[in-house]
């Protein structure tokens, strides 16, 4: 988002829920403050750092983690009617005249129900709005496993998560688009830190050594839907007038 904004593109962030069912330590929230209120503030703060020009919420409720009772709540995003949710997003795409849409891959990168639904809704909305380029944001699983293998080289052997059982992103050969965002790592870190209810200053993500942080977050990976075999891009806006 920061790179797109810096390159002169109008960037719009659409968020499905307000993260109502997250967990925070006791005393984190102010008196009578609700988690969703804090997360809306955090979203706007991060968006401002990134150069986002418009933030919209689709109006659904957080579905919780996979297998929790919140998945079944009728107002949850996971239970949303696909076409209804897609029409809400498509209306914004049409209003903005969007040329590019990014959603998640089919597993929501790591399996969160709301991320999976973002994939489904995003793909359908792109069809309804006839958005020229629709991308699935993902993570290069081959790169992840190489990073974990080199954890000691990055000085994070003890802090690194156990990769066994972790299914993150997709194999590298499925990825069409590699975007180099190393020039924006400082603002990316600040935007991550702005989401303090999810990523505390002492979290694994924000305490990574600089070399590891660059290796983890210096490239963003996407799959362009409908791309011809062998497509390789370095920018989401390639081929657009």
C-alpha positions in Angstrom: 0.0 0.0 0.0 2.8 2.4 0.9 4.6 1.7 -2.4 1.4 2.1 -4.4 0.7 5.4 -2.7 4.3 6.6 -3.2 4.0 5.7 -6.9 1.0 8.1 -7.2 -1.9 5.6 -7.0 -5.0 6.2 -5.0 -5.1 3.5 -2.3 -8.4 2.3 -0.7 -8.5 -0.1 2.2 -11.6 -2.2 2.7 -11.9 -4.2 5.9 -14.5 -6.9 6.4 -14.9 -6.8 10.2 -13.7 -4.7 13.1 -12.0 -7.6 14.9 -14.5 -7.9 17.7 -13.4 -11.3 19.0 -9.6 -10.8 19.3 -7.8 -11.2 22.6 -5.9 -8.6 24.6 -4.2 -8.6 28.0 -6.2 -7.4 31.0 -6.0 -3.7 31.4 -5.1 -3.1 27.7 -8.3 -1.3 26.9 -9.6 1.8 28.6 -12.5 1.9 31.0 -15.7 0.9 29.0 -13.6 0.9 25.8 -14.5 -2.0 23.4 -12.0 -3.9 21.4 -13.6 -3.1 18.1 -13.3 0.6 18.9 -9.6 0.3 19.5 -9.1 -1.7 16.3 -10.9 0.8 14.2 -8.6 3.5 15.6 -5.6 1.3 14.9 -6.7 0.6 11.3 -7.0 4.3 10.6 -3.7 5.1 12.2 -1.9 2.4 10.2 -3.7 3.5 7.0 -2.5 7.1 7.5 1.0 5.9 7.9 0.8 3.9 4.7 -0.7 6.7 2.6 -4.2 5.1 2.3 -6.7 7.7 1.1 -9.9 6.0 2.1 -10.8 3.3 4.6 -14.1 1.4 4.6 -15.6 -1.4 6.7 -18.0 -3.8 5.1 -20.1 -4.1 8.3 -19.6 -7.8 9.3 -18.7 -9.2 12.7 -15.4 -11.0 13.4 -15.8 -14.8 12.9 -13.2 -15.7 15.5 -10.5 -18.4 14.9 -11.2 -21.6 13.0 -13.5 -24.0 15.0 -14.7 -21.4 17.6 -18.4 -20.8 18.3 -18.2 -17.3 16.7 -17.9 -19.0 13.3 -21.6 -19.9 13.5 -22.9 -16.5 14.5 -25.3 -15.3 11.8 -23.8 -11.8 11.7 -20.3 -13.1 11.3 -18.4 -12.6 8.1 -17.9 -16.3 7.7 -21.7 -16.8 7.5 -22.2 -13.8 5.1 -24.1 -14.4 1.9 -21.3 -14.4 -0.7 -23.1 -12.3 -3.3 -24.3 -9.8 -0.8 -20.9 -9.2 0.6 -19.4 -9.1 -2.9 -21.9 -6.5 -4.0 -20.9 -4.3 -1.0 -17.3 -4.5 -2.1 -18.0 -4.2 -5.8 -19.9 -1.0 -5.2 -16.8 0.5 -3.7 -14.6 -0.8 -6.6 -17.1 0.7 -9.1 -17.3 4.0 -7.3 -13.5 4.2 -7.2 -13.0 3.0 -10.8 -10.5 0.6 -9.3 -7.9 -1.0 -11.7 -6.4 -3.4 -9.1 -7.9 -5.4 -6.3 -6.0 -7.5 -3.8 -7.6 -10.2 -1.6 -6.1 -13.3 0.1 -5.3 -16.7 -1.4 -7.8 -19.5 -1.1 -6.6 -20.5 2.3 -6.5 -16.9 3.6 -2.7 -17.3 3.8 -2.9 -19.4 7.0 -6.5 -20.6 7.3 -8.3 -17.9 9.3 -12.0 -18.1 8.4 -12.4 -14.4 7.7 -9.3 -14.4 5.5 -10.7 -17.4 3.5 -14.0 -15.4 3.1 -12.0 -12.3 2.0 -10.7 -14.5 -0.8 -14.1 -15.7 -1.9 -15.7 -12.2 -1.6 -12.8 -10.5 -3.3 -12.8 -12.8 -6.3 -16.6 -12.5 -6.7 -16.5 -8.7 -6.3 -13.8 -8.4 -8.9 -16.0 -10.3 -11.3 -19.0 -8.1 -10.5 -17.1 -4.8 -10.9 -15.0 -6.1 -13.8 -11.9 -5.0 -12.1 -9.0 -5.4 -14.7 -6.5 -7.0 -12.3 -7.4 -9.1 -9.3 -4.6 -10.5 -7.1 -4.5 -13.1 -4.4 -2.1 -11.9 -1.7 -0.1 -14.8 -0.3 3.2 -15.9 1.2 5.9 -17.9 -0.5 5.9 -21.1 1.5 9.3 -22.2 0.1 10.8 -18.9 1.3 9.2 -19.4 4.7 10.8 -22.8 5.1 14.1 -21.5 4.0 13.9 -18.7 6.6 13.1 -21.2 9.3 16.0 -23.4 8.2 18.3 -20.3 8.5 16.8 -19.1 11.8 20.2 -19.4 13.6 21.8 -17.2 10.9 19.2 -14.5 11.7 19.9 -14.8 15.4 16.3 -16.0 16.1 16.7 -19.7 16.5 15.0 -19.8 19.9 12.2 -17.3 19.0 11.3 -18.8 15.6 8.0 -20.7 15.4 8.1 -24.4 14.9 7.3 -24.9 11.2 6.0 -28.4 11.6 2.2 -28.2 11.0 2.4 -24.6 9.7 0.8 -24.3 6.3 1.6 -20.7 5.2 0.8 -19.4 1.8 1.5 -21.4 -1.4 4.5 -23.0 -3.1 6.7 -20.5 -4.9 6.0 -21.8 -8.3 2.4 -20.6 -8.1 3.4 -17.0 -7.5 3.2 -14.6 -10.5 4.1 -11.3 -8.8 7.0 -10.4 -6.5 6.9 -6.9 -5.2 10.1 -5.5 -3.7 9.1 -3.3 -0.7 12.4 -3.1 1.1 12.4 0.7 0.7 9.2 0.8 2.8 10.2 -1.5 5.6 10.3 1.4 8.1 6.8 2.5 7.4 5.6 -1.2 7.3 7.0 -1.8 10.8 5.3 1.4 12.1 2.0 0.3 10.5 2.3 -3.1 12.1 3.1 -1.5 15.5 0.0 0.7 15.1 -2.1 -2.5 15.4 -1.0 -2.8 19.0 -4.0 -4.9 20.0 -2.8 -7.6 17.7 1.0 -7.0 17.4 2.6 -5.8 20.7 6.1 -4.3 20.8 7.4 -7.5 22.3 5.9 -9.7 19.7 7.9 -12.1 17.6 7.2 -9.9 14.5 8.5 -6.6 15.9 11.5 -8.0 17.8 13.0 -9.7 14.8 16.6 -8.6 14.0 16.7 -6.1 11.0 18.1 -8.7 8.6 15.3 -11.2 9.5 12.6 -8.5 9.3 13.8 -7.6 5.8 13.9 -11.3 4.8 10.4 -11.8 6.1 8.7 -8.7 4.9 10.9 -7.1 2.2 9.0 -8.9 -0.6 5.2 -9.2 -1.0 3.9 -12.1 -3.0 0.7 -12.2 -5.2 -1.0 -14.5 -7.7 -2.7 -12.7 -10.6 -5.9 -14.4 -11.4 -6.3 -15.5 -15.0 -2.6 -14.9 -15.7 -1.1 -16.8 -18.6 1.3 -19.5 -17.7 4.8 -18.2 -17.0 3.6 -14.7 -16.0 6.2 -12.9 -13.8 5.7 -9.4 -12.6 7.4 -7.0 -10.2 4.5 -4.5 -9.8 0.7 -4.8 -9.4 0.1 -2.1 -12.0 2.1 -3.6 -14.8 0.3 -3.5 -18.1 -2.2 -0.8 -17.1 -2.4 2.5 -18.9 
